[in-house]
Amino acid sequence: MLHAVAVGSVDDGKSTLIGRLLYETGNLTADEIAHVEEASRKRGRKGIDLALLTDGLRAEREQGITIDVAYRSFDAQGRRILLGDAPGHEQYTRNMVTAAAGADVAILLVDAKNGLMPQTRRHLAICAMLGVKDVVACVNKIDLVDYDKARFDELADDLVAAALSVNGPRITAIPLSALEGVNITERSERTAWYSGPTVLEVLHDLDPPIAEDAFRMPVQWVTRYDEGGADVRALAGRITSGTVRVGDEVVALPSGSTSTVSAIDVLGDHRDMASAPLSVALHLATDVDVARGDVIAPTGDRPSVATRVKATIAWLDDNPLSAPARLEVRQSARLVPAIIEEMHERLELDTMEHVPADALEVNDLGIATILLAQPLVVEPYAQNREMGSLVLVDPSSNRTVGAVMVTEVLEA
């Protein structure tokens, strides 16, 4: 399965594109089509409004914008694709961060008339920060500029330059009209000057990134139960990367206790090995000091145990972030007090340059040093997404206020 997410500025046509993909690939039921046709008539539309397929909340349909993240799964010529429709409005950037985290590819839409907007650049920068390696840059509404090749070439160059400025992903630019169905599942004669792939062809042929090889499993729960009079203890959790086998020597971090895997239980089925993303219960040959939130890893390939990291922060709260700030860092099942020790830079979205900053406003992207009150098992996000992603929480309100991507371990 390929995990994709549609991003871009508001009204650039993300929901319409997804609806068109589902419609033209035959992944809609007759009831769904009839329901959208009726909703389109009630809104006074001449034809079927395919955007309504993903804009499911009442508030979204009333306002004509995407607020929450909508997911649809569909078949693309034998390949299963999970496609998320992320909100484009700046107010809902936090929802976009959630949708893009873990995506294999992003479909970035740009209005051919309006060009790159600040939110377009913000989404491109967030994709780069989140490790999304490929972006299908859809220059949408090409019909509104009379299918002008020069305009398409200009925007394609702008997108490549914007991606390079943030060390971002590979760009595959496609001219299209989601409303008219141009270059989505079939190449159109209206853009005879374009010889590249359609959106569906890119999604079908794209190789998803190779998962990290190193075994990592955050412990969700330490279970104990009686089995035939014997006291059995197991470590339950989801394998986030790599493979574990019976007989492997492992270490529990941050305590550093070591043991050997004696059994692997997957829903009552004992196996010799298990790989990400399975949820398993690991049985160790010896009882070692392990608590909820610890990370199990191979003894020969340990992640860092850090107390200070440098990281990129996507600030999502209405109240500005300035250093020093006392917050909490959440990673999987572990919550650790932390201090935003120093602010370094902020990404200026208009120029895509990093400028010195002492504060981050809502939806800003910046770089800071974070001091952790307790040792935390981390790796650079570029090396391991799961171990390099953190969430900032306001302890006074328990609100999620920021998304963090670790770039460097400063103190281990």
Secondary structure, DSSP 8 states (H G I E B T S, - for coil): -EEEEEEESTTSSHHHHHHHHHHHTT---HHHHHHHHHHHHHTT-SS--GGGGT--SHHHHHHTS--S-EEEEEEETTEEEEEEE---SGGGHHHHHHHHTT-SEEEEEEETTTB--HHHHHHHHHHHHTT--EEEEEEE-GGGGTT-HHHHHHHHHHHHHHHHHTT--EEEEEE-BTTTTBTSSS--GGGTT--S--HHHHHHH--------S-BEEEEEEEEEEETTEEEEEEEEE--BSEEETT-EEEEETTTEEEEEEEEEETTEEESEEETT-EEEEEESS-----TT-EEEETTS--EEEEEEEEEEEE-SSS-EESSEEEEEEETTEEEEEEEEEEEEEEETTTTEEEE-SEE-TT-EEEEEEEEEEEEEE--TTT-HHHHEEEEEETTTTEEEEEEEEEEEEE-
